[in-house]
Amino acid sequence: MIFLKTDDEIELLRAANLLVAGTLAEIARMIKPGVTTLDIDRLAETYIRDHGAVPTFKGFPNPYGADFPCSVCTSVNNVVVHGVPDDKPLQEGDIVSVDCGTKLNGYCGDSCYTFSVGEISEEARRLLKATKEALYKGIAQALPGRRIGDISHAVQTHVESQGYGVLRELVGHGIGREMHEDPQVPNYGKAGNGKVIKNGLCIAIEPMVTQGARDIVLLDDKWSVATRDGLLGAHFEHTIAVHHGKVDILSSFDEIERIENSNH
């Protein structure tokens, strides 16, 4: 069942998502060679709890009986999504997707950004650019009267036009009091298909893109999803509300991008 949100609920969702944005901005300030993904996780958990929220990913179950052990997912290089933080230092030229979720005053925030560690290759830069562009192409379709398939088709079309693959097995989702609500929001599909988009719809749109083939494998930790061919993966995500006839992006990359630009 899809729960359409009131104006008041959308503001509560905005607060939770802006806390995610703030957390990711703090991470942007610390990303550099030598930092570990466990360092990132510790910073994120402290920041989230210091702001009166809880990290929704910590303890989250999966079908394999493995509860997620950390507060953020950190997916490095060929890991596309759900990477588990560890004590291996990041290296110059790595990319790392940090997916973060919070629950604040009973409502959830969810957003992901793929960071560059130092100077990355031109091939990696193109992948990140295409994945972020696909996110905004999808968001632009989230208008009342259109359908979920319009979002999916826009993401897939852009990703594949750049020569990349898009994951089929994992999808975006509705969001509200629970992190994962209806409807599912695939990153592939046909325009004109799926549920009709209405005012009050709140969803997380999250292209998960592979540099090569879209085939994936689940690693031994039963969480990390990696490319089968070992090529890079990227992941960007915004939570949005369809609000008064238009799209309202509740999360934000503004501060992250400001930090990135100042670093370069």
Secondary structure as the mmCIF struct_conf table of DSSP 4:
data_model
#
loop_
_struct_conf.conf_type_id
_struct_conf.id
_struct_conf.beg_label_comp_id
_struct_conf.beg_label_asym_id
_struct_conf.beg_label_seq_id
_struct_conf.end_label_comp_id
_struct_conf.end_label_asym_id
_struct_conf.end_label_seq_id
HELX_LH_PP_P HELX_LH_PP_P1 LEU A 4 THR A 6
HELX_RH_AL_P HELX_RH_AL_P1 ASP A 7 MET A 30
BEND BEND1 LYS A 32 LYS A 32
TURN_TY1_P TURN_TY1_P1 PRO A 33 GLY A 34
STRN STRN1 THR A 36 THR A 36
HELX_RH_AL_P HELX_RH_AL_P2 THR A 37 ASP A 50
TURN_TY1_P TURN_TY1_P2 HIS A 51 GLY A 52
STRN STRN2 VAL A 54 PRO A 55
TURN_TY1_P TURN_TY1_P3 THR A 56 GLY A 59
TURN_TY1_P TURN_TY1_P4 PRO A 63 TYR A 64
BEND BEND2 GLY A 65 GLY A 65
BEND BEND3 CYS A 70 SER A 71
STRN STRN3 VAL A 72 VAL A 76
TURN_TY1_P TURN_TY1_P5 ASN A 77 ASN A 78
STRN STRN4 VAL A 79 VAL A 81
HELX_LH_PP_P HELX_LH_PP_P2 GLY A 83 PRO A 85
BEND BEND4 ASP A 87 ASP A 87
HELX_LH_PP_P HELX_LH_PP_P3 LYS A 88 LYS A 88
STRN STRN5 PRO A 89 PRO A 89
HELX_LH_PP_P HELX_LH_PP_P4 LEU A 90 LEU A 90
TURN_TY1_P TURN_TY1_P6 GLU A 92 GLY A 93
STRN STRN6 ILE A 95 LEU A 104
TURN_TY1_P TURN_TY1_P7 ASN A 105 GLY A 106
STRN STRN7 TYR A 107 SER A 116
BEND BEND5 GLY A 118 GLU A 119
HELX_RH_AL_P HELX_RH_AL_P3 GLU A 122 ALA A 140
TURN_TY1_P TURN_TY1_P8 GLN A 141 GLN A 141
TURN_TY1_P TURN_TY1_P9 PRO A 144 GLY A 145
STRN STRN8 ARG A 147 ARG A 147
HELX_RH_AL_P HELX_RH_AL_P4 ILE A 148 SER A 161
TURN_TY1_P TURN_TY1_P10 GLN A 162 GLY A 163
STRN STRN9 GLY A 165 VAL A 166
BEND BEND6 ARG A 168 GLU A 169
STRN STRN10 GLY A 172 GLY A 174
BEND BEND7 GLY A 176 HIS A 180
STRN STRN11 GLU A 181 VAL A 185
BEND BEND8 ASN A 187 TYR A 188
TURN_TY1_P TURN_TY1_P11 ALA A 191 GLY A 192
BEND BEND9 GLY A 194 LYS A 195
STRN STRN12 VAL A 196 VAL A 196
HELX_LH_PP_P HELX_LH_PP_P5 ILE A 197 ILE A 197
TURN_TY1_P TURN_TY1_P12 ASN A 199 GLY A 200
STRN STRN13 CYS A 202 ILE A 205
STRN STRN14 MET A 208 THR A 210
BEND BEND10 GLN A 211 GLY A 212
STRN STRN15 ILE A 216 LEU A 218
TURN_TY1_P TURN_TY1_P13 ASP A 220 ASP A 221
BEND BEND11 LYS A 222 TRP A 223
STRN STRN16 VAL A 225 THR A 227
TURN_TY1_P TURN_TY1_P14 ARG A 228 ASP A 229
STRN STRN17 GLY A 233 HIS A 235
STRN STRN18 GLU A 237 GLU A 237
STRN STRN19 HIS A 238 HIS A 243
TURN_TY1_P TURN_TY1_P15 HIS A 244 GLY A 245
STRN STRN20 LYS A 246 ILE A 249
BEND BEND12 SER A 251 SER A 251
HELX_RH_AL_P HELX_RH_AL_P5 ASP A 254 ASN A 263
#
